[in-house]
Amino acid sequence: MLIFRGICQALLGGGSSVGPLPDDFKALSSGFIPDVIGPLTLIPPTVNAAGKTILGSGLTLHMTTVVLGVIAVVAYAYFGLRTRRKRERHGYEAEPFPLFVVKTLVASALALFLVYEFASYRGLPVVLLVMGVLISLFVFVTKRMTIGRRIYAMGGNPKAAQLSGINTERLTLMVFINMGVLSALGGLIIAARLGQAVPAAGLGSELDVIAAVFIGGASAMGGVGQVIGAVVGGFIMGVMNNGMSIMGVNVDWQQVVKGLVLLGAVIFDVYNKNKA
């Protein structure tokens, strides 16, 4: 990665950039999904004496966002309940039903609140939709497909996985190809957000990603972790970065704080492994 980044900077003259990029491409990062259903006006906008609409008055909902949000919440509750019943049917221990109900209600309420905020603004951002699709895809792959189980097995013990009949070399190649595709998609989103392709864009983000994965429950030893955990870790790192920027913390000290967070996550993981 460092080799190709250096070659890219050398070919583009170190600080050169490609841009400006088309508006349709920028919509990948800053655009919103179209309202194919049509808006719903709950409160008509207020018009002043001059016949002009007062900015911010009225309430109109982006109905496509509302419908997608409600479907997602219902699907979350349904699959959670189905998983619980499946564990009980096979004799596995499940969390207490009241706790399950409270957890589902709290998560659904938070999701519906976010849906309302998006729907009352301009709708669901395209980048959030892309993230939701990727999360759903990789949760399905890691939990429901054979290749996902093989990746966990190879991460936990490559030698045992190979002796079990898993082609670890081919599986490693597939994982790296997948990582390259996701990195390319991330680069497209960053370029769309900046409005131009900059060679130094994303420089230093590797440690943020590693810290987010460890915070989300992944292990340095491999074989442990979930997609949702990595996403939560990414949200924590994003909130921390934005918070330090708003507080005016120097960039150098921001790197120190993030490094300490990463170090703490690794120490906690190693401690738990040794304790087990």
C-alpha positions in Angstrom: 0.0 0.0 0.0 2.8 2.4 0.9 4.6 1.6 -2.4 1.6 2.3 -4.6 0.8 5.4 -2.6 4.3 6.7 -3.1 4.2 5.9 -6.8 0.8 7.7 -7.1 2.2 10.8 -5.5 5.3 10.7 -7.7 3.3 10.4 -10.9 1.0 13.3 -9.9 3.9 15.5 -8.9 3.6 15.2 -5.2 0.8 17.7 -4.6 -1.2 17.6 -7.8 -4.8 16.7 -7.8 -7.5 15.6 -10.3 -10.5 17.8 -10.3 -12.9 19.3 -10.1 -15.1 16.2 -10.3 -18.6 16.1 -11.8 -21.6 17.0 -9.6 -23.1 13.5 -10.2 -20.0 11.9 -8.8 -20.0 14.2 -5.8 -23.5 13.0 -4.9 -21.9 9.7 -3.9 -20.8 11.4 -0.7 -23.0 14.5 -0.3 -26.1 13.5 -2.1 -29.5 12.2 -0.9 -31.7 9.5 -2.2 -34.6 10.7 -4.4 -38.2 10.6 -3.0 -39.8 8.2 -5.3 -43.0 8.0 -3.2 -43.4 11.7 -2.8 -43.2 14.1 0.1 -45.8 14.3 2.8 -46.6 17.8 4.2 -47.6 17.6 7.8 -47.4 21.4 8.6 -47.7 23.9 5.7 -44.9 26.4 5.5 -45.5 29.9 6.8 -45.7 32.8 4.3 -44.8 36.3 5.4 -46.6 39.5 4.3 -44.3 39.9 1.3 -45.5 36.5 0.0 -42.1 34.7 0.7 -41.9 31.4 2.6 -40.2 31.7 5.9 -37.1 29.5 6.0 -37.4 26.6 8.4 -41.2 26.8 8.8 -43.5 23.9 8.1 -42.8 20.2 8.2 -42.5 18.0 5.2 -41.4 14.4 5.4 -39.3 12.5 2.9 -41.6 9.5 2.6 -39.1 7.2 0.9 -36.8 7.6 3.9 -39.6 6.9 6.3 -40.7 3.7 4.5 -37.1 2.4 4.3 -36.5 3.2 7.9 -39.7 1.5 9.1 -38.8 -1.6 7.0 -35.3 -1.7 8.5 -36.7 -1.4 12.1 -39.3 -4.1 11.5 -36.7 -6.4 9.9 -34.3 -5.8 12.9 -37.0 -6.8 15.4 -38.2 -9.8 13.3 -34.7 -11.3 12.8 -33.8 -10.7 16.4 -36.9 -12.5 17.6 -36.3 -15.4 15.1 -32.7 -15.8 16.2 -33.9 -15.9 19.9 -36.5 -18.6 19.1 -34.0 -20.6 17.1 -31.6 -20.6 20.0 -34.3 -21.7 22.4 -35.5 -24.4 20.0 -32.0 -25.9 19.9 -31.5 -25.8 23.6 -29.0 -22.9 23.7 -29.1 -20.2 26.4 -30.8 -17.0 25.4 -31.0 -13.6 27.1 -34.1 -13.0 29.3 -37.1 -12.0 27.3 -37.7 -8.7 29.2 -34.1 -7.7 28.5 -34.6 -8.6 24.8 -37.8 -6.5 24.6 -36.2 -3.5 26.2 -33.1 -3.7 24.0 -35.2 -4.0 20.9 -37.4 -1.1 21.8 -34.5 1.2 22.7 -32.7 0.4 19.5 -35.9 0.8 17.4 -36.7 4.1 19.1 -33.2 5.5 18.4 -33.4 4.3 14.8 -36.9 5.8 14.2 -35.7 9.1 15.7 -32.8 9.2 13.2 -35.2 8.3 10.4 -37.4 11.2 11.4 -34.5 13.6 11.5 -33.4 12.5 8.0 -36.9 12.6 6.6 -37.6 16.0 8.0 -34.4 17.3 6.3 -33.6 16.1 2.8 -33.9 12.4 3.1 -31.5 9.5 3.6 -27.9 10.3 2.5 -26.5 8.2 -0.3 -23.3 7.3 1.7 -25.4 6.1 4.6 -27.4 3.8 2.2 -24.2 2.4 0.8 -22.9 1.7 4.3 -26.2 0.0 5.3 -26.0 -2.2 2.2 -22.4 -3.2 2.9 -23.1 -3.9 6.6 -26.1 -6.1 5.7 -24.0 -7.9 3.1 -21.0 -8.7 5.3 -23.1 -9.6 8.3 -24.9 -12.2 6.1 -21.5 -13.4 4.7 -19.9 -13.8 8.1 -22.8 -15.3 9.9 -24.7 -17.4 7.2 -22.1 -18.4 4.6 -19.4 -21.1 4.6 -16.8 -18.7 3.5 -17.4 -16.5 6.5 -16.9 -19.4 8.9 -13.7 -20.3 7.0 -12.4 -16.8 7.4 -13.0 -17.0 11.2 -11.3 -20.4 11.3 -8.3 -19.2 9.4 -8.0 -16.1 11.5 -8.1 -18.2 14.7 -5.6 -20.9 13.6 -4.4 -20.9 10.0 -2.6 -24.3 10.4 -5.6 -26.0 11.9 -7.8 -24.5 9.1 -5.5 -25.8 6.5 -5.4 -29.3 8.0 -9.2 -29.2 8.1 -9.3 -28.9 4.3 -9.6 -25.2 3.8 -7.5 -23.7 1.0 -6.0 -21.0 3.1 -3.9 -19.5 0.3 -6.9 -19.0 -2.0 -9.0 -17.7 0.9 -6.3 -15.2 1.9 -6.2 -14.0 -1.7 -10.0 -13.5 -1.7 -9.9 -11.6 1.5 -7.2 -9.2 0.2 -9.2 -8.7 -3.0 -12.2 -7.9 -1.0 -10.2 -5.4 1.1 -8.9 -3.8 -2.1 -12.5 -3.4 -3.5 -13.6 -1.8 -0.2 -10.6 0.5 -0.1 -11.4 1.6 -3.7 -15.0 2.3 -2.7 -13.7 4.3 0.4 -11.4 6.3 -1.9 -14.3 7.1 -4.2 -16.3 8.4 -1.3 -13.4 10.5 0.0 -12.8 11.9 -3.5 -16.5 12.7 -3.9 -16.5 14.5 -0.5 -13.4 16.6 -1.3 -14.6 17.3 -4.9 -11.2 16.2 -6.2 -8.8 13.3 -6.1 -5.9 14.2 -3.9 -2.9 11.8 -3.5 -2.6 12.4 0.2 -6.3 11.9 0.9 -6.8 9.3 3.6 -3.2 9.5 4.8 -3.0 8.2 8.3 -6.5 6.7 8.3 -5.0 3.2 8.7 -4.5 3.6 12.4 -8.0 5.0 12.8 -9.4 1.9 11.1 -7.3 -0.5 13.2 -8.3 1.3 16.4 -11.9 1.2 15.4 -11.7 -2.6 14.7 -10.0 -3.3 18.1 -12.5 -1.1 20.0 -15.3 -3.0 18.3 -14.1 -6.3 19.8 -11.7 -7.7 17.2 -8.6 -9.5 18.5 -5.0 -9.0 17.5 -4.7 -12.8 17.6 -7.4 -13.2 15.0 -10.6 -15.2 14.8 -12.7 -12.9 16.9 -14.9 -9.9 16.1 -18.1 -8.9 14.3 -19.0 -6.5 11.6 -21.4 -4.5 13.8 -18.7 -4.2 16.4 -16.3 -2.7 13.9 -19.0 -0.3 12.8 -19.6 0.8 16.4 -15.8 1.3 16.8 -15.8 3.4 13.7 -18.6 5.6 15.1 -16.6 6.0 18.3 -13.5 7.0 16.5 -15.5 9.4 14.3 -17.1 11.1 17.4 -13.7 11.3 19.1 -12.1 12.9 16.0 -14.9 15.4 15.6 -15.0 16.2 19.4 -11.3 16.9 19.5 -11.5 19.1 16.4 -14.5 21.1 17.9 -12.6 21.5 21.2 -9.6 22.8 19.3 -7.2 20.1 20.3 -3.9 20.3 18.3 -3.5 17.8 15.5 -0.3 16.4 17.1 -2.1 15.7 20.4 -5.0 14.2 18.5 -2.6 11.6 17.1 -1.3 11.0 20.7 -4.9 10.4 22.0 -5.8 8.1 19.2 -2.5 6.2 19.6 -3.3 5.8 23.4 -6.8 4.5 22.6 -5.4 2.0 20.2 -2.7 0.9 22.7 -5.3 0.6 25.4 -7.6 -1.6 23.2 -4.7 -3.9 22.3 -3.6 -4.2 26.0 -7.2 -5.0 27.0 -7.4 -7.7 24.3 -4.1 -9.3 25.2 -5.0 -9.2 28.9 -8.3 -11.0 28.2 -6.5 -13.6 26.1 -4.0 -14.3 28.8 -6.7 -14.4 31.4 -8.7 -17.0 29.4 
